[in-house]
Amino acid sequence: MITRREFIGVSSAVVAGSACQSNVSASQSADGLPASIAGLASMADQPTPVTVAERKGRIDKARRLMVENDIGAMMMTGGTSLVYFANIRWGLSERLLSIVIPA
């Protein structure tokens, strides 16, 4: 009967051996990507930066939603919301940096 220790040792060897095998198939390109991904065209030139007008629109929508839900103001500290509304990239630190958007 095989012991747990022997089973784990053999299992580990099998997993390590299978991880070392090359899985390149005919459907993959030379750089190792699947053919469906390698055939994609770059879309890096399509995105446009967020404009000041779009950020003002975000703030206007937030104000409208605050009025509808009886919220007086929003205070945001460093993080993604600060980037979303004000394009300020500030991580959390011992110094508080925040913005307040009143309704």
Distance bins in CASP14 RR format, pairs under 12 A and 6 or more apart:
PFRMAT RR
TARGET T0000
AUTHOR 0000-0000-0000
RMODE 2
METHOD distances of the structure
MODEL  1
1 7 0 0 0 0 0 1 0 0 0 0 0
2 8 0 0 0 0 0 1 0 0 0 0 0
2 9 0 0 0 0 0 1 0 0 0 0 0
2 10 1 0 0 1 0 0 0 0 0 0 0
2 11 0 0 0 0 0 1 0 0 0 0 0
3 9 0 0 0 0 1 0 0 0 0 0 0
3 10 0 0 0 0 0 1 0 0 0 0 0
4 10 0 0 0 0 0 1 0 0 0 0 0
4 11 0 0 0 0 0 1 0 0 0 0 0
5 11 0 0 0 0 0 1 0 0 0 0 0
5 12 0 0 0 0 0 1 0 0 0 0 0
6 12 0 0 0 0 0 1 0 0 0 0 0
6 13 0 0 0 0 0 1 0 0 0 0 0
7 13 0 0 0 0 0 1 0 0 0 0 0
7 14 0 0 0 0 0 1 0 0 0 0 0
8 14 0 0 0 0 0 1 0 0 0 0 0
8 15 0 0 0 0 0 1 0 0 0 0 0
9 15 0 0 0 0 1 0 0 0 0 0 0
9 16 0 0 0 0 1 0 0 0 0 0 0
10 16 0 0 0 0 0 1 0 0 0 0 0
10 17 0 0 0 0 0 1 0 0 0 0 0
11 17 0 0 0 0 0 1 0 0 0 0 0
11 18 0 0 0 0 0 1 0 0 0 0 0
12 18 0 0 0 0 0 1 0 0 0 0 0
12 19 0 0 0 0 0 1 0 0 0 0 0
13 19 0 0 0 0 0 1 0 0 0 0 0
13 20 0 0 0 0 0 1 0 0 0 0 0
14 20 0 0 0 0 0 1 0 0 0 0 0
14 21 0 0 0 0 0 1 0 0 0 0 0
15 21 0 0 0 0 0 1 0 0 0 0 0
22 28 0 0 0 0 0 1 0 0 0 0 0
22 32 0 0 0 0 1 0 0 0 0 0 0
23 32 0 0 0 0 1 0 0 0 0 0 0
23 34 0 0 0 0 0 1 0 0 0 0 0
24 30 0 0 0 0 1 0 0 0 0 0 0
24 31 0 0 0 0 0 1 0 0 0 0 0
24 32 1 0 0 1 0 0 0 0 0 0 0
24 33 0 0 0 0 0 1 0 0 0 0 0
24 34 0 0 0 0 0 1 0 0 0 0 0
24 35 0 0 0 0 0 1 0 0 0 0 0
25 32 0 0 0 0 1 0 0 0 0 0 0
25 33 0 0 0 0 0 1 0 0 0 0 0
25 34 0 0 0 0 1 0 0 0 0 0 0
25 35 0 0 0 0 1 0 0 0 0 0 0
26 32 0 0 0 0 0 1 0 0 0 0 0
26 34 0 0 0 0 0 1 0 0 0 0 0
26 35 0 0 0 0 1 0 0 0 0 0 0
27 33 0 0 0 0 0 1 0 0 0 0 0
27 34 1 0 0 1 0 0 0 0 0 0 0
27 35 1 0 1 0 0 0 0 0 0 0 0
27 36 0 0 0 0 1 0 0 0 0 0 0
27 37 0 0 0 0 0 1 0 0 0 0 0
27 38 0 0 0 0 1 0 0 0 0 0 0
27 39 0 0 0 0 0 1 0 0 0 0 0
28 34 1 0 1 0 0 0 0 0 0 0 0
28 35 1 0 0 1 0 0 0 0 0 0 0
28 36 0 0 0 0 1 0 0 0 0 0 0
28 37 0 0 0 0 1 0 0 0 0 0 0
28 38 1 0 0 1 0 0 0 0 0 0 0
28 39 0 0 0 0 0 1 0 0 0 0 0
29 35 1 0 1 0 0 0 0 0 0 0 0
29 36 0 0 0 0 1 0 0 0 0 0 0
29 37 0 0 0 0 1 0 0 0 0 0 0
29 38 1 1 0 0 0 0 0 0 0 0 0
29 39 1 0 0 1 0 0 0 0 0 0 0
29 40 0 0 0 0 0 1 0 0 0 0 0
30 38 0 0 0 0 1 0 0 0 0 0 0
31 37 0 0 0 0 1 0 0 0 0 0 0
31 38 1 0 0 1 0 0 0 0 0 0 0
31 39 0 0 0 0 0 1 0 0 0 0 0
32 38 1 0 0 1 0 0 0 0 0 0 0
33 39 0 0 0 0 1 0 0 0 0 0 0
33 40 0 0 0 0 1 0 0 0 0 0 0
34 40 0 0 0 0 0 1 0 0 0 0 0
48 54 0 0 0 0 1 0 0 0 0 0 0
49 55 0 0 0 0 0 1 0 0 0 0 0
49 87 0 0 0 0 1 0 0 0 0 0 0
50 56 0 0 0 0 0 1 0 0 0 0 0
50 57 0 0 0 0 0 1 0 0 0 0 0
50 58 0 0 0 0 1 0 0 0 0 0 0
50 83 0 0 0 0 1 0 0 0 0 0 0
50 84 0 0 0 0 1 0 0 0 0 0 0
50 85 0 0 0 0 0 1 0 0 0 0 0
50 86 0 0 0 0 0 1 0 0 0 0 0
50 87 1 0 0 1 0 0 0 0 0 0 0
51 57 0 0 0 0 1 0 0 0 0 0 0
51 58 0 0 0 0 0 1 0 0 0 0 0
51 87 0 0 0 0 0 1 0 0 0 0 0
52 58 0 0 0 0 0 1 0 0 0 0 0
52 59 0 0 0 0 0 1 0 0 0 0 0
52 85 0 0 0 0 0 1 0 0 0 0 0
52 86 0 0 0 0 0 1 0 0 0 0 0
52 87 0 0 0 0 1 0 0 0 0 0 0
53 59 0 0 0 0 0 1 0 0 0 0 0
53 60 0 0 0 0 0 1 0 0 0 0 0
54 60 0 0 0 0 0 1 0 0 0 0 0
54 61 0 0 0 0 0 1 0 0 0 0 0
54 84 0 0 0 0 0 1 0 0 0 0 0
54 85 0 0 0 0 0 1 0 0 0 0 0
54 87 0 0 0 0 0 1 0 0 0 0 0
55 61 0 0 0 0 0 1 0 0 0 0 0
55 62 0 0 0 0 0 1 0 0 0 0 0
55 82 0 0 0 0 0 1 0 0 0 0 0
55 83 0 0 0 0 1 0 0 0 0 0 0
55 84 0 0 0 0 1 0 0 0 0 0 0
55 85 1 0 0 1 0 0 0 0 0 0 0
55 86 1 0 0 1 0 0 0 0 0 0 0
55 87 1 0 0 1 0 0 0 0 0 0 0
55 88 0 0 0 0 0 1 0 0 0 0 0
55 99 0 0 0 0 0 1 0 0 0 0 0
55 101 0 0 0 0 0 1 0 0 0 0 0
56 62 0 0 0 0 0 1 0 0 0 0 0
56 63 0 0 0 0 0 1 0 0 0 0 0
56 85 0 0 0 0 1 0 0 0 0 0 0
56 86 0 0 0 0 0 1 0 0 0 0 0
56 87 0 0 0 0 0 1 0 0 0 0 0
56 101 0 0 0 0 0 1 0 0 0 0 0
57 63 0 0 0 0 1 0 0 0 0 0 0
57 64 0 0 0 0 1 0 0 0 0 0 0
57 65 0 0 0 0 0 1 0 0 0 0 0
57 84 0 0 0 0 0 1 0 0 0 0 0
57 85 0 0 0 0 1 0 0 0 0 0 0
57 101 0 0 0 0 0 1 0 0 0 0 0
58 64 0 0 0 0 0 1 0 0 0 0 0
58 65 0 0 0 0 0 1 0 0 0 0 0
58 74 0 0 0 0 0 1 0 0 0 0 0
58 76 0 0 0 0 0 1 0 0 0 0 0
58 81 0 0 0 0 0 1 0 0 0 0 0
58 83 0 0 0 0 0 1 0 0 0 0 0
58 84 1 0 0 1 0 0 0 0 0 0 0
58 85 1 0 1 0 0 0 0 0 0 0 0
58 86 0 0 0 0 1 0 0 0 0 0 0
58 87 0 0 0 0 0 1 0 0 0 0 0
58 101 0 0 0 0 1 0 0 0 0 0 0
59 65 0 0 0 0 0 1 0 0 0 0 0
59 66 0 0 0 0 0 1 0 0 0 0 0
59 73 0 0 0 0 0 1 0 0 0 0 0
59 74 0 0 0 0 1 0 0 0 0 0 0
59 76 0 0 0 0 0 1 0 0 0 0 0
59 81 0 0 0 0 0 1 0 0 0 0 0
59 84 0 0 0 0 1 0 0 0 0 0 0
59 85 1 0 1 0 0 0 0 0 0 0 0
59 86 0 0 0 0 1 0 0 0 0 0 0
59 87 0 0 0 0 0 1 0 0 0 0 0
59 99 0 0 0 0 1 0 0 0 0 0 0
59 100 0 0 0 0 0 1 0 0 0 0 0
59 101 1 0 1 0 0 0 0 0 0 0 0
59 102 0 0 0 0 0 1 0 0 0 0 0
59 103 0 0 0 0 0 1 0 0 0 0 0
60 66 0 0 0 0 0 1 0 0 0 0 0
60 67 0 0 0 0 0 1 0 0 0 0 0
60 85 0 0 0 0 0 1 0 0 0 0 0
60 101 0 0 0 0 1 0 0 0 0 0 0
60 103 0 0 0 0 0 1 0 0 0 0 0
61 67 0 0 0 0 0 1 0 0 0 0 0
61 68 0 0 0 0 0 1 0 0 0 0 0
61 74 0 0 0 0 0 1 0 0 0 0 0
61 84 0 0 0 0 0 1 0 0 0 0 0
61 85 0 0 0 0 0 1 0 0 0 0 0
61 101 0 0 0 0 0 1 0 0 0 0 0
62 68 0 0 0 0 0 1 0 0 0 0 0
62 69 0 0 0 0 0 1 0 0 0 0 0
62 71 0 0 0 0 1 0 0 0 0 0 0
62 72 0 0 0 0 0 1 0 0 0 0 0
62 73 0 0 0 0 0 1 0 0 0 0 0
62 74 1 0 0 1 0 0 0 0 0 0 0
62 76 0 0 0 0 0 1 0 0 0 0 0
62 81 0 0 0 0 1 0 0 0 0 0 0
62 84 0 0 0 0 1 0 0 0 0 0 0
62 85 1 0 0 1 0 0 0 0 0 0 0
62 86 0 0 0 0 0 1 0 0 0 0 0
62 99 0 0 0 0 0 1 0 0 0 0 0
62 100 0 0 0 0 0 1 0 0 0 0 0
62 101 1 0 1 0 0 0 0 0 0 0 0
62 102 0 0 0 0 0 1 0 0 0 0 0
62 103 0 0 0 0 1 0 0 0 0 0 0
63 69 0 0 0 0 0 1 0 0 0 0 0
63 71 0 0 0 0 1 0 0 0 0 0 0
63 72 0 0 0 0 1 0 0 0 0 0 0
63 73 0 0 0 0 1 0 0 0 0 0 0
63 74 0 0 0 0 1 0 0 0 0 0 0
63 85 0 0 0 0 0 1 0 0 0 0 0
63 100 0 0 0 0 0 1 0 0 0 0 0
63 101 1 0 0 1 0 0 0 0 0 0 0
63 102 1 0 0 1 0 0 0 0 0 0 0
63 103 1 0 1 0 0 0 0 0 0 0 0
64 71 0 0 0 0 0 1 0 0 0 0 0
64 101 0 0 0 0 0 1 0 0 0 0 0
64 103 0 0 0 0 1 0 0 0 0 0 0
65 71 1 0 0 1 0 0 0 0 0 0 0
65 72 0 0 0 0 0 1 0 0 0 0 0
65 74 0 0 0 0 1 0 0 0 0 0 0
65 101 0 0 0 0 0 1 0 0 0 0 0
65 103 0 0 0 0 1 0 0 0 0 0 0
66 72 1 0 1 0 0 0 0 0 0 0 0
66 73 1 0 0 1 0 0 0 0 0 0 0
66 74 1 0 0 1 0 0 0 0 0 0 0
66 75 0 0 0 0 0 1 0 0 0 0 0
66 100 0 0 0 0 0 1 0 0 0 0 0
66 101 1 0 0 1 0 0 0 0 0 0 0
66 102 0 0 0 0 1 0 0 0 0 0 0
66 103 1 1 0 0 0 0 0 0 0 0 0
67 73 0 0 0 0 0 1 0 0 0 0 0
67 74 0 0 0 0 0 1 0 0 0 0 0
67 101 0 0 0 0 0 1 0 0 0 0 0
67 102 0 0 0 0 0 1 0 0 0 0 0
67 103 1 0 1 0 0 0 0 0 0 0 0
68 103 0 0 0 0 1 0 0 0 0 0 0
69 103 0 0 0 0 1 0 0 0 0 0 0
70 103 0 0 0 0 1 0 0 0 0 0 0
71 101 0 0 0 0 0 1 0 0 0 0 0
71 102 0 0 0 0 1 0 0 0 0 0 0
71 103 1 0 0 1 0 0 0 0 0 0 0
72 100 0 0 0 0 1 0 0 0 0 0 0
72 101 0 0 0 0 1 0 0 0 0 0 0
72 102 1 0 0 1 0 0 0 0 0 0 0
72 103 1 0 1 0 0 0 0 0 0 0 0
73 98 0 0 0 0 0 1 0 0 0 0 0
73 99 0 0 0 0 0 1 0 0 0 0 0
73 100 1 0 1 0 0 0 0 0 0 0 0
73 101 1 0 0 1 0 0 0 0 0 0 0
73 102 1 0 1 0 0 0 0 0 0 0 0
73 103 1 0 0 1 0 0 0 0 0 0 0
74 81 0 0 0 0 1 0 0 0 0 0 0
74 82 0 0 0 0 0 1 0 0 0 0 0
74 84 0 0 0 0 0 1 0 0 0 0 0
74 85 0 0 0 0 1 0 0 0 0 0 0
74 86 0 0 0 0 0 1 0 0 0 0 0
74 98 0 0 0 0 1 0 0 0 0 0 0
74 99 0 0 0 0 1 0 0 0 0 0 0
74 100 1 0 0 1 0 0 0 0 0 0 0
74 101 1 0 1 0 0 0 0 0 0 0 0
74 102 0 0 0 0 1 0 0 0 0 0 0
74 103 0 0 0 0 1 0 0 0 0 0 0
75 81 0 0 0 0 1 0 0 0 0 0 0
75 82 0 0 0 0 0 1 0 0 0 0 0
75 85 0 0 0 0 0 1 0 0 0 0 0
75 96 0 0 0 0 0 1 0 0 0 0 0
75 97 0 0 0 0 0 1 0 0 0 0 0
75 98 1 0 1 0 0 0 0 0 0 0 0
75 99 1 0 0 1 0 0 0 0 0 0 0
75 100 1 0 1 0 0 0 0 0 0 0 0
75 101 0 0 0 0 1 0 0 0 0 0 0
75 102 0 0 0 0 1 0 0 0 0 0 0
76 82 1 0 1 0 0 0 0 0 0 0 0
76 83 0 0 0 0 1 0 0 0 0 0 0
76 84 0 0 0 0 1 0 0 0 0 0 0
76 85 1 0 0 1 0 0 0 0 0 0 0
76 86 0 0 0 0 1 0 0 0 0 0 0
76 88 0 0 0 0 1 0 0 0 0 0 0
76 90 0 0 0 0 0 1 0 0 0 0 0
76 91 0 0 0 0 0 1 0 0 0 0 0
76 92 0 0 0 0 0 1 0 0 0 0 0
76 96 0 0 0 0 0 1 0 0 0 0 0
76 97 0 0 0 0 1 0 0 0 0 0 0
76 98 1 0 0 1 0 0 0 0 0 0 0
76 99 1 0 1 0 0 0 0 0 0 0 0
76 100 1 0 0 1 0 0 0 0 0 0 0
76 101 1 0 0 1 0 0 0 0 0 0 0
77 83 0 0 0 0 0 1 0 0 0 0 0
77 85 0 0 0 0 0 1 0 0 0 0 0
77 86 0 0 0 0 0 1 0 0 0 0 0
77 88 0 0 0 0 0 1 0 0 0 0 0
77 90 1 0 0 1 0 0 0 0 0 0 0
77 91 0 0 0 0 1 0 0 0 0 0 0
77 92 1 0 0 1 0 0 0 0 0 0 0
77 93 0 0 0 0 1 0 0 0 0 0 0
77 95 0 0 0 0 0 1 0 0 0 0 0
77 96 1 0 0 1 0 0 0 0 0 0 0
77 97 1 0 0 1 0 0 0 0 0 0 0
77 98 1 0 1 0 0 0 0 0 0 0 0
77 99 0 0 0 0 1 0 0 0 0 0 0
77 100 0 0 0 0 0 1 0 0 0 0 0
78 84 0 0 0 0 0 1 0 0 0 0 0
78 85 0 0 0 0 0 1 0 0 0 0 0
78 86 0 0 0 0 1 0 0 0 0 0 0
78 88 1 0 0 1 0 0 0 0 0 0 0
78 89 0 0 0 0 1 0 0 0 0 0 0
78 90 1 0 1 0 0 0 0 0 0 0 0
78 91 1 0 1 0 0 0 0 0 0 0 0
78 92 1 0 1 0 0 0 0 0 0 0 0
78 93 0 0 0 0 1 0 0 0 0 0 0
78 95 0 0 0 0 0 1 0 0 0 0 0
78 96 0 0 0 0 1 0 0 0 0 0 0
78 97 1 0 0 1 0 0 0 0 0 0 0
78 98 1 0 0 1 0 0 0 0 0 0 0
78 99 0 0 0 0 1 0 0 0 0 0 0
79 85 0 0 0 0 0 1 0 0 0 0 0
79 86 0 0 0 0 0 1 0 0 0 0 0
79 87 0 0 0 0 0 1 0 0 0 0 0
79 88 0 0 0 0 1 0 0 0 0 0 0
79 89 1 0 0 1 0 0 0 0 0 0 0
79 90 1 0 0 1 0 0 0 0 0 0 0
79 91 1 0 0 1 0 0 0 0 0 0 0
79 92 1 0 0 1 0 0 0 0 0 0 0
79 93 0 0 0 0 0 1 0 0 0 0 0
79 97 0 0 0 0 1 0 0 0 0 0 0
79 98 0 0 0 0 0 1 0 0 0 0 0
79 99 0 0 0 0 0 1 0 0 0 0 0
80 86 0 0 0 0 0 1 0 0 0 0 0
80 87 0 0 0 0 0 1 0 0 0 0 0
80 88 0 0 0 0 0 1 0 0 0 0 0
80 89 0 0 0 0 1 0 0 0 0 0 0
80 90 0 0 0 0 0 1 0 0 0 0 0
80 91 0 0 0 0 0 1 0 0 0 0 0
80 92 0 0 0 0 0 1 0 0 0 0 0
81 87 0 0 0 0 0 1 0 0 0 0 0
81 88 0 0 0 0 1 0 0 0 0 0 0
81 89 0 0 0 0 0 1 0 0 0 0 0
81 90 0 0 0 0 0 1 0 0 0 0 0
81 91 0 0 0 0 0 1 0 0 0 0 0
81 98 0 0 0 0 0 1 0 0 0 0 0
81 99 0 0 0 0 1 0 0 0 0 0 0
81 101 0 0 0 0 1 0 0 0 0 0 0
82 88 1 0 1 0 0 0 0 0 0 0 0
82 89 1 0 0 1 0 0 0 0 0 0 0
82 90 1 0 0 1 0 0 0 0 0 0 0
82 91 0 0 0 0 1 0 0 0 0 0 0
82 92 0 0 0 0 0 1 0 0 0 0 0
82 96 0 0 0 0 0 1 0 0 0 0 0
82 97 1 0 0 1 0 0 0 0 0 0 0
82 98 1 0 0 1 0 0 0 0 0 0 0
82 99 1 0 0 1 0 0 0 0 0 0 0
82 100 0 0 0 0 0 1 0 0 0 0 0
82 101 0 0 0 0 0 1 0 0 0 0 0
83 89 1 0 1 0 0 0 0 0 0 0 0
83 90 0 0 0 0 1 0 0 0 0 0 0
83 91 0 0 0 0 1 0 0 0 0 0 0
83 99 0 0 0 0 0 1 0 0 0 0 0
84 99 0 0 0 0 0 1 0 0 0 0 0
84 101 0 0 0 0 0 1 0 0 0 0 0
85 98 0 0 0 0 0 1 0 0 0 0 0
85 99 1 0 0 1 0 0 0 0 0 0 0
85 100 0 0 0 0 0 1 0 0 0 0 0
85 101 1 0 0 1 0 0 0 0 0 0 0
86 97 0 0 0 0 0 1 0 0 0 0 0
86 98 0 0 0 0 0 1 0 0 0 0 0
86 99 1 0 1 0 0 0 0 0 0 0 0
86 100 0 0 0 0 0 1 0 0 0 0 0
86 101 0 0 0 0 1 0 0 0 0 0 0
87 99 0 0 0 0 0 1 0 0 0 0 0
88 97 1 0 0 1 0 0 0 0 0 0 0
88 98 0 0 0 0 1 0 0 0 0 0 0
88 99 1 0 0 1 0 0 0 0 0 0 0
89 97 0 0 0 0 0 1 0 0 0 0 0
90 96 0 0 0 0 1 0 0 0 0 0 0
90 97 1 0 1 0 0 0 0 0 0 0 0
90 98 0 0 0 0 1 0 0 0 0 0 0
90 99 0 0 0 0 1 0 0 0 0 0 0
91 97 0 0 0 0 1 0 0 0 0 0 0
91 98 0 0 0 0 0 1 0 0 0 0 0
92 98 0 0 0 0 0 1 0 0 0 0 0
END
